[in-house]
């Protein structure tokens, strides 16, 4: 029974590591980001657009070597307005509010840590302990799925708003969801699979207990 909890604990720890990477995304670590905007360099007469890449992360953004201060919640259009000839305003309060909701990523990471620690007890415990582990990991998986949905929704809506605004200025940029989104998919997947394995562990424990009872008769 206890050994059946080992894969679930391992997957919870894997999710924890992934959420750590997400939490230290841009502007802390530019290699991990939720969303990227590639700005081409355009020269036409006296007009010149400064090219580069805008990277959005958990606590802010970076436009090449220029980064915002690390803070929870930020204006998504701020780095875009650093492009020469661009001055847009996205009047969508929901987007700014959702940047605060990105806090669900480190919160899920913290819950994953607690699942891992509690899972160490479940490995040595019985069916009741494993049941609590399953419920706890299931709740963590739900929070992870909500975080994933917000991660994708925030930047997909912003992508559409940005393209519409820039279309008015005649400037074309390439936008894409980036690796932090895939890390959040993998982390939520680990928690879901871990919950399923915990359930299978409980079922296996019951069946093995019945088998022992029959063998003693």
SULPE-V739252 format. One record per backbone hydrogen bond with DSSP energy under -1.0 kcal/mol. CO is the residue of the C=O (numbers start at 0). NH is the residue of the N-H. E is the energy in kcal/mol with one decimal. If there is no record, write none. Layout:
co;nh;e
CO;NH;E
CO;NH;E
//
This chain:
co;nh;e
1;4;-1.5
2;5;-1.4
4;8;-2.4
5;9;-2.6
6;10;-2.4
7;11;-2.0
8;12;-2.1
9;13;-2.2
10;14;-2.3
11;15;-2.0
12;16;-2.1
13;17;-2.0
14;18;-2.4
15;19;-1.7
16;20;-1.8
17;21;-2.0
18;22;-2.3
19;23;-1.7
21;24;-1.5
24;27;-2.0
28;31;-1.5
31;25;-2.4
32;179;-2.4
33;177;-3.1
34;55;-2.8
35;175;-1.9
36;53;-2.9
37;173;-2.1
38;51;-2.5
41;48;-3.0
43;46;-2.2
46;43;-3.1
51;38;-3.5
52;63;-2.0
53;36;-2.4
54;61;-2.0
55;33;-2.8
55;34;-1.1
58;70;-2.4
59;56;-3.3
60;67;-2.7
61;54;-3.0
62;65;-2.0
65;62;-3.7
76;80;-1.8
78;81;-1.4
79;82;-1.8
82;85;-2.0
89;91;-1.8
91;95;-1.2
92;96;-2.3
93;97;-2.2
94;98;-1.3
96;100;-1.0
99;102;-1.6
100;103;-2.2
101;104;-2.0
102;106;-1.9
103;107;-2.4
104;108;-1.9
105;109;-2.4
106;110;-2.3
107;111;-2.3
108;112;-1.8
109;113;-2.1
110;114;-2.4
111;115;-2.2
112;116;-2.4
113;117;-2.9
114;118;-2.5
115;119;-1.2
117;121;-1.7
118;122;-1.9
120;124;-1.1
125;129;-2.0
126;130;-2.2
127;131;-2.2
128;132;-2.1
129;133;-2.3
130;134;-2.3
131;135;-2.7
132;136;-2.9
133;137;-2.3
134;138;-2.4
135;139;-2.2
136;140;-2.3
137;141;-2.0
138;142;-2.2
139;143;-2.4
140;144;-2.2
141;145;-2.2
142;146;-2.5
143;147;-2.3
144;148;-2.5
145;149;-2.3
146;150;-2.5
147;151;-2.3
148;152;-2.7
149;153;-2.6
150;154;-1.4
151;155;-2.2
152;156;-2.3
153;157;-2.1
154;158;-1.9
155;159;-1.8
156;160;-2.4
157;161;-3.1
158;162;-2.3
159;163;-1.9
160;164;-2.2
161;165;-2.8
162;166;-1.6
165;169;-1.1
165;170;-1.4
173;37;-3.4
175;35;-2.6
177;180;-1.6
178;182;-2.2
179;183;-1.9
180;184;-1.7
181;185;-2.4
182;186;-2.5
183;187;-2.2
184;188;-2.2
185;189;-2.3
186;190;-1.9
187;191;-2.2
188;192;-2.7
189;193;-2.4
190;194;-2.0
191;195;-2.1
192;196;-2.6
193;197;-2.0
194;198;-2.1
195;199;-2.4
196;200;-2.2
197;201;-2.0
198;202;-2.3
199;203;-2.7
200;204;-2.1
201;205;-2.0
202;206;-2.3
203;207;-2.4
204;208;-1.9
205;209;-2.3
206;210;-1.8
207;211;-1.8
208;212;-1.9
209;213;-2.2
210;214;-1.9
211;215;-1.2
//
